[in-house]
Amino acid sequence: MKGLAILNKITHYAMILSMANCFFMVIITILDIASRHLLRQPVPGVIELNEVLMVGIVFFGLGMAQREKSHIRAELFTSKMSDIWKNRMDLLALGLSMCFWLILLAQALPKAVDSFMTGEYREGLIKFPIWPARIALAAGILIMCLQLLADIYTTWTQKALPQKSTDIAER
């Protein structure tokens, strides 16, 4: 389906952005440490920038983690169920998760728009804008919601196929 292919690209690029944030965070932290030891002074704004980058690292990676089924699953009870019941439990879990993430999105989206419109910043050694972090948070949650919707669709439309085990010992 074309919509799922587009969503796969979005989650893929969001994950690349997450990795780029991580890489950039490592580089600026190394520069800050080197500056502290060699020049005896920190690079101004590194801590504030790392706070913003951390939001991107976490929230841009959520959709890919959901798509790849990388989140922690407790299969103590479902391992004994038939495939049909496993499918139903997956739908229940996905639905509850979707409710949770939609509540977060309803809170994050208006805050991100307001933060962008007002140019919200954090006081510190330098005035550092935090609206990019708020936008990254809302965008990551939106991607997660879209991925959950896709997972609900695919779980709903699939017949009771044998479930692939996520138990590390069985791999």
Sequence and secondary structure as in RCSB ss.txt:
>XXXX:A:sequence
MKGLAILNKITHYAMILSMANCFFMVIITILDIASRHLLRQPVPGVIELNEVLMVGIVFFGLGMAQREKSHIRAE
LFTSKMSDIWKNRMDLLALGLSMCFWLILLAQALPKAVDSFMTGEYREGLIKFPIWPARIALAAGILIMCLQLLA
DIYTTWTQKALPQKSTDIAER
>XXXX:A:secstr
 HHHHHHHHHHHHHHHHHHHHHHHHHHHHHHHHHHHHHTSS  TTHHHHHHHHHHHHHHHSHHHHHHTT S    
TTGGGS HHHHHHHHHHHHHHHHHHHHHHHHHHHHHHHHHHHHT EE SSS EE HHHHHHHHHHHHHHHHHHHH
HHHHHHHS         GGG 
